[in-house]
Amino acid sequence: MGEIGRIRPLVTHNLLKAYQKAQTEGTEKGGFGDLLKQAVNKTDATQKHADMMVDRAIIGQEKDLHKVMMAQEEASLTFELLMEVRNKLMDAYNQIMQMQV
């Protein structure tokens, strides 16, 4: 458990750095909609990679279970981050809709 506690901040830092990079690239290439597409695509890719790693571990092609667990944790954190962004967007939308004009 101690090692996972040290890995989690590193994975979170790497994910935030990747999303910040995507954010700067997204604003240059087409705006907020493209940024969201990139975030969803990146989340999907990490989920698929984690699933592939689990499948490889089950059939015996992947011997390093640490890599499998790290891929699962990265996919989980990426998904959680995407859900938090979605929740914040929905809150902002609801606040805008409740404004008096």
C-alpha positions as CSV (number, residue, x, y, z in Angstrom):
1,M,0.0,0.0,0.0
2,G,2.9,2.3,0.7
3,E,4.2,2.1,-2.9
4,I,0.8,2.8,-4.3
5,G,0.6,5.9,-2.2
6,R,3.8,7.1,-3.8
7,I,2.6,6.2,-7.3
8,R,-0.7,8.0,-7.1
9,P,0.7,11.6,-6.9
10,L,3.1,10.8,-9.7
11,V,0.3,9.4,-11.9
12,T,-2.0,12.4,-11.0
13,H,0.8,14.8,-11.8
14,N,1.4,13.2,-15.2
15,L,-2.3,13.2,-16.1
16,L,-2.6,16.9,-15.1
17,K,0.5,17.7,-17.2
18,A,-0.9,15.8,-20.2
19,Y,-4.3,17.6,-19.9
20,Q,-2.5,21.0,-19.6
21,K,-0.6,20.2,-22.7
22,A,-3.8,19.1,-24.5
23,Q,-5.4,22.3,-23.3
24,T,-2.8,24.6,-24.8
25,E,-2.8,22.6,-28.0
26,G,-6.6,22.5,-28.0
27,T,-6.9,26.3,-27.8
28,E,-4.5,26.8,-30.7
29,K,-6.2,24.2,-33.0
30,G,-9.9,24.8,-32.6
31,G,-11.1,25.7,-29.1
32,F,-12.9,24.2,-26.2
33,G,-14.9,21.6,-28.2
34,D,-11.7,20.1,-29.6
35,L,-10.2,20.1,-26.1
36,L,-13.1,18.0,-24.8
37,K,-12.9,15.6,-27.8
38,Q,-9.2,15.1,-27.0
39,A,-9.9,14.5,-23.3
40,V,-12.6,11.9,-24.1
41,N,-10.4,10.2,-26.7
42,K,-7.5,10.1,-24.3
43,T,-9.7,8.6,-21.6
44,D,-11.0,6.0,-24.0
45,A,-7.4,5.2,-25.1
46,T,-6.3,4.7,-21.5
47,Q,-9.3,2.5,-20.8
48,K,-8.6,0.3,-23.9
49,H,-4.9,0.1,-23.0
50,A,-5.8,-1.1,-19.4
51,D,-8.3,-3.7,-20.8
52,M,-5.6,-5.0,-23.2
53,M,-3.1,-5.2,-20.3
54,V,-5.6,-7.2,-18.2
55,D,-6.3,-9.5,-21.1
56,R,-2.6,-10.1,-21.7
57,A,-2.1,-10.8,-18.0
58,I,-5.0,-13.3,-18.0
59,I,-3.5,-15.3,-20.9
60,G,0.0,-15.1,-19.6
61,Q,1.6,-12.8,-22.1
62,E,2.2,-10.0,-19.5
63,K,4.3,-11.2,-16.5
64,D,4.7,-7.9,-14.8
65,L,1.6,-7.3,-12.8
66,H,2.8,-3.9,-11.6
67,K,2.4,-2.6,-15.2
68,V,-1.1,-4.1,-15.3
69,M,-2.1,-2.4,-12.0
70,M,-0.5,0.9,-13.1
71,A,-2.5,0.8,-16.4
72,Q,-5.7,0.1,-14.4
73,E,-5.0,2.9,-12.0
74,E,-4.1,5.4,-14.8
75,A,-7.4,4.5,-16.5
76,S,-9.3,4.9,-13.3
77,L,-7.8,8.3,-12.5
78,T,-8.2,9.5,-16.1
79,F,-11.9,8.6,-16.0
80,E,-12.4,10.2,-12.6
81,L,-10.8,13.4,-13.9
82,L,-13.0,13.4,-16.9
83,M,-16.1,12.9,-14.7
84,E,-15.1,15.8,-12.5
85,V,-14.7,18.1,-15.5
86,R,-18.1,17.0,-16.7
87,N,-19.6,17.7,-13.3
88,K,-18.1,21.2,-13.2
89,L,-19.4,21.9,-16.8
90,M,-22.9,20.7,-15.8
91,D,-22.8,22.9,-12.7
92,A,-21.7,25.9,-14.7
93,Y,-24.4,25.2,-17.3
94,N,-27.1,25.0,-14.7
95,Q,-26.0,28.2,-13.1
96,I,-26.1,30.0,-16.4
97,M,-29.6,28.6,-17.1
98,Q,-30.8,29.9,-13.7
99,M,-29.7,33.5,-14.4
100,Q,-32.3,36.1,-14.8
101,V,-32.1,38.0,-18.0
